[in-house]
């Protein structure tokens, strides 16, 4: 293939290759390309691809298509949306205090750059309303019954308020639940002062440094179970660092705030 440019961005260690639609026609962004470029030993390395179409930028919108490292296409990626905003900021197409809408398979996600320092953008994303299952399901792992709260953030999540001695067993059990026919992102949660400590096993990626929609799902599940108050920001600390999440009272609308930065740029081919 002809050499083509990309940029690598990360949000709390959740890393992506950003592909500009002007350089990468949509037809070229295939599952095979995702698997090849995201391979950490034989490719560039990343948790996924972010294909961005800037054709609607003059109207304050861009289109985003996400491919996971395994080539699957998730509906939404919160860290990825922040990375798109940081990419546009670095290009001079978005300013500090400025906002636009990122259109994804899960619908529109308004973003605003709150600040920038030392190349790191602090980005706020309106993540839409969480849909929280009315009652938890249960799985049995190691002879213990564990509650699993299903949350939809435009993509599916199974939130477990237990860190789990058998994390792999918990992931397998949650993934096998009937309410997740297309797979699921699994969050293993432990309370800590000021919020929650979370490990995420991401559908199509595996254990990951961070998951924006996962942090939102944890906050929504915590509100649903009375572990946190609606309208009060909560810190969700992932392996890669913290995100601040607020679940609005009544509407279940979720706001996520966190960092994103460019790691490097290059060409492939």
Number of C-alpha atoms within 10 A of each C-alpha: 5 7 10 13 15 20 17 22 27 25 30 22 20 21 26 31 28 24 24 18 18 11 12 16 12 15 7 11 19 15 16 14 17 26 23 18 20 25 17 13 9 10 14 16 19 23 28 29 30 27 23 24 21 19 13 11 16 10 10 15 19 21 20 26 21 25 27 23 27 20 21 18 19 20 17 25 27 23 29 29 28 30 28 26 30 31 22 17 18 15 10 10 14 19 18 16 11 15 19 20 22 24 19 20 16 15 16 18 18 19 23 22 24 17 15 18 8 6 12 16 25 21 26 23 26 18 27 20 18 22 17 19 14 11 12 18 17 16 17 13 19 11 7 9 11 19 18 26 25 27 26 19 25 20 20 25 32 31 29 25 22 17 16 17 10 10 17 12 14 24 23 13 16 30 20 14 16 10 14 15 10 11 19 25 27 30 31 23 23 16 15 11 7 12 20 23 23 28 23 24 23 22 23 19 16 15 16 19 20 28 29 30 26 32 31 31 31 30 29 32 28 23 21 18 14 10 15 19 18 22 16 12 20 24 20 24 21 24 17 15 17 22 23 19 28 23 29 19 13 8 11 19 19 24 20 24 24 23 23 27 27 21 14 11 12 11 11 12 7
